[in-house]
């Protein structure tokens, strides 16, 4: 049974002395500084001795949040756990939203209060050295805050697994919930008007595929004609186009196995793809590129090469501004999901169509859209009472 002692070091500080048993039966003495009253020091000693008895004791460490995150990023990239695109996103979150506020903190000293204050600062002031939100409110959105929280939580969870930490404070202090307003989608009237507004524009067909099929930007630009069956009216998603600073443009598999899926096409998309194919063939013949093959991209650049996803997003932003639409290209995919939810399509079907790894992801992203008015239930009760 491990025993410990308390020794006063200052007016409000104490030193805990206790033994731990190492492999082979050797006992080693450990010291820990504690601030507060003697009663608080006694309580901390009791907690430490209990951890030693349960083999849950963790030696004090000077590991900082900066060192932990840099180490984890090397591991995640080195093992291929994250893609280049994900690594770029993680780096932006770490460098812009985590390290400026928590980088110097010791991993073992991080508290739920620190996490809570970090959230509050991000939401009110944003990131140091960066512009605030596009709407001019200064702080970052709850969704961005949540993204940064999940990266930090992932790293802390692995520190727990490796015996560097006893608990993950990000699990105890959850991230703020995004509001429904943060997900901008088209209104029903805008959905009805958009096909006519886009008619003849180079972004017409990619936008319709995003809006009425729910494909991601990278999935749309990676489509080849062998994956589009206009007779069966189906698109087979098998690839995605990724763009990163480190790796440039590259084709890769979908984000998860669920991303490999077949999407049935509504008539409006089938008709648009038929016309798009005709125009594309005419352009190729004019440029001397020959007939289309199954391996050719559905939405290529002028020379037949792959388009940049970022360039597509930028082009859409310009067009949307001209049309008075405050919805991003990815917002068209969100709109697709909202239309399915509004038509009471079950969440499993929606999840499969969107290529989510599980229905839980769909619920997490679109939970606010599933909240329906229960007025029909109240009306039913009133009708029953009248009878």
MARZA-249742 format. One record per residue (C-alpha): x, y, z. Coordinates in Angstrom, 1 decimal, always signed. Example, Ala and Ser with C-alpha at 12.3 -4.5 7.8 and 13.67 -1.06 7.14 Angstrom:
2
<atom c1="+12.3" c2="-4.5" c3="+7.8"/>
<atom c1="+13.7" c2="-1.1" c3="+7.1"/>
END
This chain:
387
<atom c1="+0.0" c2="+0.0" c3="+0.0"/>
<atom c1="+1.5" c2="+3.3" c3="-1.1"/>
<atom c1="+1.9" c2="+6.0" c3="+1.6"/>
<atom c1="+2.4" c2="+9.7" c3="+1.3"/>
<atom c1="+3.3" c2="+12.8" c3="+3.2"/>
<atom c1="+2.6" c2="+16.5" c3="+3.0"/>
<atom c1="+5.1" c2="+19.2" c3="+3.6"/>
<atom c1="+4.5" c2="+23.0" c3="+3.7"/>
<atom c1="+6.5" c2="+25.0" c3="+1.2"/>
<atom c1="+4.9" c2="+28.4" c3="+1.5"/>
<atom c1="+1.9" c2="+30.3" c3="+2.9"/>
<atom c1="-0.5" c2="+28.6" c3="+0.5"/>
<atom c1="+1.7" c2="+25.9" c3="-1.2"/>
<atom c1="+2.5" c2="+22.3" c3="-0.3"/>
<atom c1="+4.7" c2="+19.5" c3="-1.5"/>
<atom c1="+3.2" c2="+16.0" c3="-1.8"/>
<atom c1="+5.6" c2="+13.1" c3="-1.3"/>
<atom c1="+4.6" c2="+9.6" c3="-2.3"/>
<atom c1="+5.9" c2="+6.3" c3="-3.6"/>
<atom c1="+5.0" c2="+4.3" c3="-6.7"/>
<atom c1="+5.9" c2="+0.7" c3="-7.5"/>
<atom c1="+7.6" c2="+0.1" c3="-10.8"/>
<atom c1="+8.0" c2="-3.2" c3="-12.8"/>
<atom c1="+10.2" c2="-5.6" c3="-10.8"/>
<atom c1="+8.9" c2="-4.4" c3="-7.4"/>
<atom c1="+11.1" c2="-1.3" c3="-7.2"/>
<atom c1="+9.6" c2="+1.7" c3="-5.5"/>
<atom c1="+10.3" c2="+5.2" c3="-6.6"/>
<atom c1="+9.6" c2="+8.4" c3="-4.8"/>
<atom c1="+7.5" c2="+11.1" c3="-6.5"/>
<atom c1="+6.9" c2="+14.8" c3="-5.5"/>
<atom c1="+4.1" c2="+17.1" c3="-6.5"/>
<atom c1="+3.5" c2="+20.8" c3="-5.8"/>
<atom c1="+0.0" c2="+21.9" c3="-4.8"/>
<atom c1="-1.4" c2="+25.3" c3="-4.1"/>
<atom c1="-4.3" c2="+26.0" c3="-1.7"/>
<atom c1="-5.3" c2="+25.0" c3="+1.8"/>
<atom c1="-3.9" c2="+22.1" c3="+3.8"/>
<atom c1="-7.3" c2="+20.4" c3="+3.4"/>
<atom c1="-7.1" c2="+20.7" c3="-0.4"/>
<atom c1="-3.5" c2="+19.3" c3="-0.3"/>
<atom c1="-4.7" c2="+16.3" c3="+1.7"/>
<atom c1="-7.6" c2="+15.8" c3="-0.8"/>
<atom c1="-5.1" c2="+15.8" c3="-3.7"/>
<atom c1="-2.8" c2="+13.4" c3="-1.9"/>
<atom c1="-5.7" c2="+11.0" c3="-1.3"/>
<atom c1="-6.6" c2="+11.3" c3="-5.0"/>
<atom c1="-3.0" c2="+10.6" c3="-6.1"/>
<atom c1="-2.7" c2="+7.6" c3="-3.7"/>
<atom c1="-5.9" c2="+6.2" c3="-5.0"/>
<atom c1="-4.6" c2="+6.5" c3="-8.6"/>
<atom c1="-1.4" c2="+4.7" c3="-7.6"/>
<atom c1="-3.4" c2="+1.9" c3="-5.9"/>
<atom c1="-5.5" c2="+1.5" c3="-9.1"/>
<atom c1="-2.5" c2="+1.6" c3="-11.4"/>
<atom c1="-3.8" c2="+4.8" c3="-12.9"/>
<atom c1="-1.0" c2="+7.1" c3="-11.8"/>
<atom c1="+0.6" c2="+9.2" c3="-14.4"/>
<atom c1="+4.0" c2="+10.8" c3="-13.9"/>
<atom c1="+4.1" c2="+14.6" c3="-14.1"/>
<atom c1="+5.1" c2="+15.9" c3="-17.5"/>
<atom c1="+6.1" c2="+19.3" c3="-19.0"/>
<atom c1="+4.5" c2="+18.3" c3="-22.4"/>
<atom c1="+2.7" c2="+21.4" c3="-23.8"/>
<atom c1="-0.3" c2="+21.5" c3="-26.1"/>
<atom c1="+2.0" c2="+22.8" c3="-28.9"/>
<atom c1="+4.4" c2="+19.8" c3="-28.6"/>
<atom c1="+1.5" c2="+17.3" c3="-28.4"/>
<atom c1="-0.3" c2="+18.6" c3="-31.5"/>
<atom c1="+2.9" c2="+18.9" c3="-33.5"/>
<atom c1="+3.8" c2="+15.3" c3="-32.5"/>
<atom c1="+0.3" c2="+14.0" c3="-33.3"/>
<atom c1="+0.2" c2="+15.7" c3="-36.7"/>
<atom c1="+3.5" c2="+13.9" c3="-37.6"/>
<atom c1="+2.0" c2="+10.6" c3="-36.6"/>
<atom c1="-1.4" c2="+11.1" c3="-38.3"/>
<atom c1="+0.4" c2="+12.1" c3="-41.6"/>
<atom c1="+3.1" c2="+9.5" c3="-41.3"/>
<atom c1="+0.7" c2="+6.6" c3="-40.8"/>
<atom c1="-1.7" c2="+7.9" c3="-43.5"/>
<atom c1="-4.5" c2="+8.3" c3="-41.0"/>
<atom c1="-5.4" c2="+11.6" c3="-42.5"/>
<atom c1="-5.3" c2="+12.8" c3="-46.1"/>
<atom c1="-3.4" c2="+15.8" c3="-47.4"/>
<atom c1="-6.6" c2="+17.8" c3="-47.5"/>
<atom c1="-7.5" c2="+16.9" c3="-43.9"/>
<atom c1="-3.9" c2="+17.6" c3="-42.8"/>
<atom c1="-4.2" c2="+21.1" c3="-44.4"/>
<atom c1="-7.4" c2="+21.7" c3="-42.6"/>
<atom c1="-6.0" c2="+20.4" c3="-39.3"/>
<atom c1="-3.0" c2="+22.7" c3="-39.6"/>
<atom c1="-5.1" c2="+25.7" c3="-40.3"/>
<atom c1="-7.2" c2="+25.0" c3="-37.2"/>
<atom c1="-4.2" c2="+24.2" c3="-35.0"/>
<atom c1="-2.1" c2="+27.3" c3="-36.0"/>
<atom c1="-5.0" c2="+29.7" c3="-36.2"/>
<atom c1="-7.4" c2="+28.7" c3="-33.5"/>
<atom c1="-5.7" c2="+26.4" c3="-30.9"/>
<atom c1="-2.0" c2="+27.3" c3="-30.4"/>
<atom c1="-2.5" c2="+31.1" c3="-30.1"/>
<atom c1="-4.6" c2="+30.5" c3="-27.0"/>
<atom c1="-3.6" c2="+27.2" c3="-25.5"/>
<atom c1="-0.2" c2="+26.4" c3="-27.1"/>
<atom c1="+1.9" c2="+27.1" c3="-24.0"/>
<atom c1="-0.4" c2="+25.3" c3="-21.6"/>
<atom c1="+0.8" c2="+22.0" c3="-20.0"/>
<atom c1="-1.2" c2="+19.1" c3="-21.3"/>
<atom c1="-1.7" c2="+17.8" c3="-17.7"/>
<atom c1="-2.7" c2="+21.2" c3="-16.3"/>
<atom c1="-5.4" c2="+21.8" c3="-18.9"/>
<atom c1="-8.8" c2="+22.2" c3="-17.3"/>
<atom c1="-12.4" c2="+22.2" c3="-18.4"/>
<atom c1="-12.4" c2="+25.9" c3="-17.4"/>
<atom c1="-9.5" c2="+26.5" c3="-19.8"/>
<atom c1="-11.5" c2="+24.9" c3="-22.6"/>
<atom c1="-14.7" c2="+26.9" c3="-21.7"/>
<atom c1="-12.7" c2="+30.2" c3="-21.7"/>
<atom c1="-11.1" c2="+29.2" c3="-25.0"/>
<atom c1="-14.5" c2="+28.6" c3="-26.6"/>
<atom c1="-15.8" c2="+32.0" c3="-25.3"/>
<atom c1="-12.7" c2="+33.8" c3="-26.7"/>
<atom c1="-13.0" c2="+32.2" c3="-30.1"/>
<atom c1="-16.7" c2="+33.0" c3="-30.3"/>
<atom c1="-16.3" c2="+36.6" c3="-29.3"/>
<atom c1="-12.9" c2="+37.6" c3="-30.8"/>
<atom c1="-12.0" c2="+35.0" c3="-33.4"/>
<atom c1="-8.5" c2="+34.0" c3="-34.2"/>
<atom c1="-5.4" c2="+36.0" c3="-33.5"/>
<atom c1="-3.7" c2="+37.3" c3="-36.6"/>
<atom c1="-6.7" c2="+36.4" c3="-38.8"/>
<atom c1="-9.7" c2="+38.3" c3="-40.0"/>
<atom c1="-12.9" c2="+37.6" c3="-38.1"/>
<atom c1="-16.1" c2="+36.2" c3="-39.5"/>
<atom c1="-17.3" c2="+37.2" c3="-43.0"/>
<atom c1="-20.4" c2="+38.7" c3="-41.5"/>
<atom c1="-18.2" c2="+41.2" c3="-39.5"/>
<atom c1="-19.2" c2="+39.9" c3="-36.1"/>
<atom c1="-15.6" c2="+39.3" c3="-35.1"/>
<atom c1="-15.7" c2="+35.9" c3="-33.5"/>
<atom c1="-15.6" c2="+32.6" c3="-35.3"/>
<atom c1="-18.8" c2="+30.6" c3="-35.8"/>
<atom c1="-19.8" c2="+27.8" c3="-33.4"/>
<atom c1="-19.2" c2="+25.3" c3="-36.2"/>
<atom c1="-15.6" c2="+26.5" c3="-36.7"/>
<atom c1="-15.1" c2="+26.4" c3="-32.9"/>
<atom c1="-16.4" c2="+22.9" c3="-33.0"/>
<atom c1="-13.9" c2="+21.8" c3="-35.7"/>
<atom c1="-11.0" c2="+23.1" c3="-33.6"/>
<atom c1="-12.4" c2="+21.5" c3="-30.5"/>
<atom c1="-12.5" c2="+18.1" c3="-32.2"/>
<atom c1="-8.9" c2="+18.3" c3="-33.4"/>
<atom c1="-7.7" c2="+19.1" c3="-29.8"/>
<atom c1="-10.0" c2="+16.4" c3="-28.4"/>
<atom c1="-8.5" c2="+13.8" c3="-30.8"/>
<atom c1="-5.0" c2="+14.7" c3="-29.7"/>
<atom c1="-5.9" c2="+14.6" c3="-26.0"/>
<atom c1="-7.7" c2="+11.2" c3="-26.4"/>
<atom c1="-4.5" c2="+9.8" c3="-27.8"/>
<atom c1="-2.5" c2="+11.3" c3="-24.9"/>
<atom c1="-4.8" c2="+9.4" c3="-22.5"/>
<atom c1="-4.4" c2="+6.2" c3="-24.5"/>
<atom c1="-0.6" c2="+6.5" c3="-24.3"/>
<atom c1="-0.6" c2="+7.1" c3="-20.6"/>
<atom c1="+0.4" c2="+10.8" c3="-20.8"/>
<atom c1="-2.9" c2="+12.1" c3="-19.4"/>
<atom c1="-5.5" c2="+10.8" c3="-17.0"/>
<atom c1="-8.6" c2="+12.4" c3="-18.7"/>
<atom c1="-9.6" c2="+14.2" c3="-21.8"/>
<atom c1="-11.0" c2="+17.6" c3="-20.7"/>
<atom c1="-12.5" c2="+18.2" c3="-24.2"/>
<atom c1="-14.9" c2="+15.2" c3="-23.5"/>
<atom c1="-15.9" c2="+16.8" c3="-20.2"/>
<atom c1="-16.4" c2="+20.3" c3="-21.7"/>
<atom c1="-18.3" c2="+19.9" c3="-25.0"/>
<atom c1="-18.0" c2="+22.3" c3="-27.9"/>
<atom c1="-20.7" c2="+24.9" c3="-28.4"/>
<atom c1="-23.6" c2="+23.8" c3="-30.7"/>
<atom c1="-23.9" c2="+25.4" c3="-34.1"/>
<atom c1="-27.0" c2="+27.3" c3="-34.8"/>
<atom c1="-29.4" c2="+26.6" c3="-37.7"/>
<atom c1="-28.6" c2="+30.0" c3="-39.2"/>
<atom c1="-24.9" c2="+29.0" c3="-39.7"/>
<atom c1="-26.0" c2="+26.5" c3="-42.5"/>
<atom c1="-27.1" c2="+28.7" c3="-45.4"/>
<atom c1="-29.4" c2="+26.9" c3="-47.8"/>
<atom c1="-31.6" c2="+27.9" c3="-50.7"/>
<atom c1="-35.3" c2="+28.6" c3="-50.0"/>
<atom c1="-37.9" c2="+26.6" c3="-51.9"/>
<atom c1="-38.5" c2="+29.6" c3="-54.2"/>
<atom c1="-34.8" c2="+29.9" c3="-54.9"/>
<atom c1="-34.6" c2="+26.2" c3="-55.7"/>
<atom c1="-37.4" c2="+26.6" c3="-58.2"/>
<atom c1="-35.8" c2="+29.7" c3="-59.8"/>
<atom c1="-32.2" c2="+28.5" c3="-59.9"/>
<atom c1="-32.4" c2="+26.2" c3="-63.0"/>
<atom c1="-33.7" c2="+29.0" c3="-65.1"/>
<atom c1="-31.2" c2="+31.5" c3="-63.7"/>
<atom c1="-28.3" c2="+29.1" c3="-64.5"/>
<atom c1="-29.5" c2="+28.1" c3="-68.0"/>
<atom c1="-26.6" c2="+28.3" c3="-70.5"/>
<atom c1="-24.0" c2="+29.2" c3="-67.8"/>
<atom c1="-20.8" c2="+27.0" c3="-67.6"/>
<atom c1="-21.7" c2="+26.3" c3="-63.9"/>
<atom c1="-25.3" c2="+25.2" c3="-64.7"/>
<atom c1="-24.8" c2="+21.4" c3="-64.8"/>
<atom c1="-22.2" c2="+21.1" c3="-61.9"/>
<atom c1="-24.5" c2="+23.2" c3="-59.7"/>
<atom c1="-27.6" c2="+21.1" c3="-60.7"/>
<atom c1="-25.7" c2="+17.9" c3="-59.8"/>
<atom c1="-24.8" c2="+19.4" c3="-56.4"/>
<atom c1="-28.3" c2="+20.6" c3="-55.8"/>
<atom c1="-30.3" c2="+17.7" c3="-56.9"/>
<atom c1="-27.9" c2="+14.8" c3="-56.3"/>
<atom c1="-26.0" c2="+16.0" c3="-53.2"/>
<atom c1="-22.5" c2="+15.3" c3="-54.5"/>
<atom c1="-19.5" c2="+17.1" c3="-53.0"/>
<atom c1="-17.5" c2="+19.5" c3="-55.1"/>
<atom c1="-14.5" c2="+17.1" c3="-55.4"/>
<atom c1="-16.8" c2="+14.2" c3="-56.4"/>
<atom c1="-18.4" c2="+16.2" c3="-59.1"/>
<atom c1="-15.1" c2="+17.3" c3="-60.7"/>
<atom c1="-13.8" c2="+13.7" c3="-60.5"/>
<atom c1="-16.7" c2="+12.2" c3="-62.4"/>
<atom c1="-15.8" c2="+10.4" c3="-65.6"/>
<atom c1="-18.3" c2="+9.5" c3="-68.3"/>
<atom c1="-17.9" c2="+5.8" c3="-67.5"/>
<atom c1="-19.5" c2="+6.6" c3="-64.1"/>
<atom c1="-22.5" c2="+8.3" c3="-65.7"/>
<atom c1="-25.2" c2="+6.1" c3="-67.1"/>
<atom c1="-27.8" c2="+8.3" c3="-68.8"/>
<atom c1="-29.9" c2="+5.4" c3="-69.9"/>
<atom c1="-30.3" c2="+4.0" c3="-66.4"/>
<atom c1="-30.2" c2="+7.6" c3="-65.0"/>
<atom c1="-27.6" c2="+6.9" c3="-62.4"/>
<atom c1="-24.2" c2="+8.4" c3="-61.3"/>
<atom c1="-21.7" c2="+6.0" c3="-59.8"/>
<atom c1="-19.4" c2="+7.9" c3="-57.3"/>
<atom c1="-16.1" c2="+6.1" c3="-57.2"/>
<atom c1="-13.5" c2="+9.0" c3="-57.0"/>
<atom c1="-12.9" c2="+12.4" c3="-55.6"/>
<atom c1="-10.6" c2="+15.2" c3="-56.7"/>
<atom c1="-8.6" c2="+16.7" c3="-53.9"/>
<atom c1="-6.6" c2="+20.0" c3="-54.0"/>
<atom c1="-4.0" c2="+20.9" c3="-51.4"/>
<atom c1="-1.1" c2="+23.3" c3="-51.1"/>
<atom c1="+1.3" c2="+20.4" c3="-50.5"/>
<atom c1="+0.0" c2="+17.9" c3="-53.1"/>
<atom c1="-1.7" c2="+20.0" c3="-55.7"/>
<atom c1="-4.5" c2="+18.2" c3="-57.6"/>
<atom c1="-4.9" c2="+14.5" c3="-57.2"/>
<atom c1="-7.6" c2="+11.9" c3="-57.6"/>
<atom c1="-8.3" c2="+9.6" c3="-54.7"/>
<atom c1="-11.0" c2="+7.4" c3="-53.3"/>
<atom c1="-14.0" c2="+8.8" c3="-51.4"/>
<atom c1="-13.7" c2="+9.9" c3="-47.8"/>
<atom c1="-15.0" c2="+6.6" c3="-46.5"/>
<atom c1="-16.4" c2="+3.3" c3="-47.9"/>
<atom c1="-19.8" c2="+4.8" c3="-47.7"/>
<atom c1="-18.7" c2="+7.4" c3="-50.2"/>
<atom c1="-18.7" c2="+4.7" c3="-52.9"/>
<atom c1="-22.3" c2="+4.9" c3="-53.9"/>
<atom c1="-24.8" c2="+5.0" c3="-56.8"/>
<atom c1="-27.0" c2="+8.1" c3="-57.1"/>
<atom c1="-30.3" c2="+8.0" c3="-59.0"/>
<atom c1="-30.8" c2="+11.0" c3="-61.2"/>
<atom c1="-33.9" c2="+13.2" c3="-61.3"/>
<atom c1="-35.1" c2="+14.0" c3="-64.8"/>
<atom c1="-33.8" c2="+17.6" c3="-64.6"/>
<atom c1="-30.2" c2="+16.4" c3="-64.1"/>
<atom c1="-30.4" c2="+13.7" c3="-66.7"/>
<atom c1="-31.6" c2="+16.2" c3="-69.3"/>
<atom c1="-29.0" c2="+18.7" c3="-68.3"/>
<atom c1="-26.2" c2="+16.0" c3="-68.6"/>
<atom c1="-27.4" c2="+15.0" c3="-72.1"/>
<atom c1="-27.2" c2="+18.6" c3="-73.3"/>
<atom c1="-23.9" c2="+19.1" c3="-71.5"/>
<atom c1="-22.4" c2="+16.0" c3="-73.3"/>
<atom c1="-23.5" c2="+17.4" c3="-76.7"/>
<atom c1="-21.9" c2="+20.8" c3="-76.0"/>
<atom c1="-18.7" c2="+19.1" c3="-74.7"/>
<atom c1="-18.4" c2="+16.9" c3="-77.7"/>
<atom c1="-18.8" c2="+20.0" c3="-80.0"/>
<atom c1="-16.1" c2="+21.8" c3="-78.1"/>
<atom c1="-13.7" c2="+18.9" c3="-78.3"/>
<atom c1="-14.2" c2="+18.5" c3="-82.0"/>
<atom c1="-13.6" c2="+22.2" c3="-82.5"/>
<atom c1="-10.3" c2="+22.0" c3="-80.5"/>
<atom c1="-9.2" c2="+18.8" c3="-82.2"/>
<atom c1="-9.4" c2="+16.6" c3="-79.1"/>
<atom c1="-11.5" c2="+13.9" c3="-80.8"/>
<atom c1="-14.5" c2="+12.1" c3="-79.4"/>
<atom c1="-15.3" c2="+11.5" c3="-75.8"/>
<atom c1="-14.1" c2="+8.4" c3="-74.1"/>
<atom c1="-15.3" c2="+6.7" c3="-71.0"/>
<atom c1="-12.2" c2="+7.9" c3="-69.2"/>
<atom c1="-12.8" c2="+11.6" c3="-70.0"/>
<atom c1="-13.9" c2="+13.9" c3="-67.2"/>
<atom c1="-17.5" c2="+15.1" c3="-67.2"/>
<atom c1="-16.6" c2="+18.6" c3="-66.1"/>
<atom c1="-13.0" c2="+19.2" c3="-67.4"/>
<atom c1="-11.1" c2="+22.3" c3="-68.0"/>
<atom c1="-10.9" c2="+23.6" c3="-71.6"/>
<atom c1="-8.0" c2="+21.3" c3="-72.4"/>
<atom c1="-9.6" c2="+18.2" c3="-70.9"/>
<atom c1="-7.6" c2="+18.3" c3="-67.7"/>
<atom c1="-9.1" c2="+18.4" c3="-64.2"/>
<atom c1="-10.6" c2="+21.6" c3="-62.9"/>
<atom c1="-9.5" c2="+23.1" c3="-59.6"/>
<atom c1="-12.2" c2="+22.6" c3="-56.9"/>
<atom c1="-11.1" c2="+25.9" c3="-55.3"/>
<atom c1="-11.5" c2="+27.6" c3="-58.6"/>
<atom c1="-15.0" c2="+26.2" c3="-59.0"/>
<atom c1="-15.9" c2="+27.4" c3="-55.5"/>
<atom c1="-14.6" c2="+30.9" c3="-56.4"/>
<atom c1="-16.4" c2="+31.0" c3="-59.7"/>
<atom c1="-19.7" c2="+30.0" c3="-57.9"/>
<atom c1="-19.2" c2="+32.7" c3="-55.3"/>
<atom c1="-19.0" c2="+35.3" c3="-58.1"/>
<atom c1="-22.0" c2="+34.0" c3="-59.8"/>
<atom c1="-24.0" c2="+33.7" c3="-56.6"/>
<atom c1="-23.2" c2="+37.3" c3="-55.8"/>
<atom c1="-24.5" c2="+38.4" c3="-59.2"/>
<atom c1="-27.7" c2="+36.4" c3="-58.6"/>
<atom c1="-28.1" c2="+37.7" c3="-55.0"/>
<atom c1="-27.7" c2="+34.2" c3="-53.5"/>
<atom c1="-25.9" c2="+34.0" c3="-50.2"/>
<atom c1="-25.2" c2="+30.2" c3="-50.4"/>
<atom c1="-21.8" c2="+28.6" c3="-51.1"/>
<atom c1="-21.4" c2="+25.8" c3="-53.6"/>
<atom c1="-21.3" c2="+23.3" c3="-50.7"/>
<atom c1="-24.5" c2="+24.9" c3="-49.5"/>
<atom c1="-26.2" c2="+23.4" c3="-52.6"/>
<atom c1="-25.4" c2="+19.9" c3="-51.1"/>
<atom c1="-26.9" c2="+21.1" c3="-47.8"/>
<atom c1="-30.0" c2="+22.3" c3="-49.6"/>
<atom c1="-30.3" c2="+18.8" c3="-51.2"/>
<atom c1="-30.3" c2="+17.2" c3="-47.8"/>
<atom c1="-32.8" c2="+19.7" c3="-46.5"/>
<atom c1="-35.2" c2="+18.9" c3="-49.4"/>
<atom c1="-35.0" c2="+15.2" c3="-48.6"/>
<atom c1="-35.6" c2="+15.8" c3="-44.9"/>
<atom c1="-38.5" c2="+18.1" c3="-45.7"/>
<atom c1="-40.1" c2="+15.2" c3="-47.8"/>
<atom c1="-39.7" c2="+12.9" c3="-44.8"/>
<atom c1="-37.2" c2="+10.7" c3="-46.5"/>
<atom c1="-35.7" c2="+8.4" c3="-43.8"/>
<atom c1="-32.3" c2="+9.3" c3="-42.4"/>
<atom c1="-30.6" c2="+6.1" c3="-43.5"/>
<atom c1="-31.5" c2="+6.7" c3="-47.1"/>
<atom c1="-30.4" c2="+10.3" c3="-46.8"/>
<atom c1="-27.1" c2="+9.2" c3="-45.3"/>
<atom c1="-26.4" c2="+6.8" c3="-48.1"/>
<atom c1="-27.2" c2="+9.3" c3="-50.8"/>
<atom c1="-24.9" c2="+11.9" c3="-49.2"/>
<atom c1="-22.1" c2="+9.3" c3="-48.7"/>
<atom c1="-21.9" c2="+9.8" c3="-44.9"/>
<atom c1="-20.1" c2="+7.0" c3="-43.0"/>
<atom c1="-23.1" c2="+6.6" c3="-40.8"/>
<atom c1="-26.6" c2="+8.0" c3="-40.2"/>
<atom c1="-25.2" c2="+9.5" c3="-37.0"/>
<atom c1="-23.1" c2="+11.9" c3="-39.0"/>
<atom c1="-26.2" c2="+13.0" c3="-41.0"/>
<atom c1="-28.1" c2="+13.6" c3="-37.7"/>
<atom c1="-25.1" c2="+15.5" c3="-36.3"/>
<atom c1="-24.9" c2="+17.8" c3="-39.3"/>
<atom c1="-28.6" c2="+18.3" c3="-40.0"/>
<atom c1="-30.2" c2="+17.8" c3="-36.5"/>
<atom c1="-31.8" c2="+21.2" c3="-36.6"/>
<atom c1="-33.6" c2="+20.4" c3="-39.9"/>
<atom c1="-35.1" c2="+17.2" c3="-38.4"/>
<atom c1="-36.9" c2="+19.2" c3="-35.7"/>
<atom c1="-40.5" c2="+19.4" c3="-37.0"/>
<atom c1="-43.4" c2="+21.3" c3="-35.7"/>
<atom c1="-45.6" c2="+18.9" c3="-33.7"/>
<atom c1="-48.7" c2="+21.0" c3="-34.4"/>
<atom c1="-50.3" c2="+17.9" c3="-36.1"/>
<atom c1="-50.0" c2="+16.0" c3="-32.9"/>
<atom c1="-51.8" c2="+18.7" c3="-30.9"/>
<atom c1="-54.5" c2="+18.9" c3="-33.6"/>
<atom c1="-55.0" c2="+15.2" c3="-33.4"/>
<atom c1="-55.5" c2="+15.4" c3="-29.6"/>
<atom c1="-57.9" c2="+18.3" c3="-29.9"/>
<atom c1="-59.9" c2="+16.3" c3="-32.5"/>
<atom c1="-60.1" c2="+13.3" c3="-30.2"/>
<atom c1="-61.3" c2="+15.4" c3="-27.3"/>
<atom c1="-64.0" c2="+17.0" c3="-29.5"/>
<atom c1="-65.2" c2="+13.5" c3="-30.4"/>
END
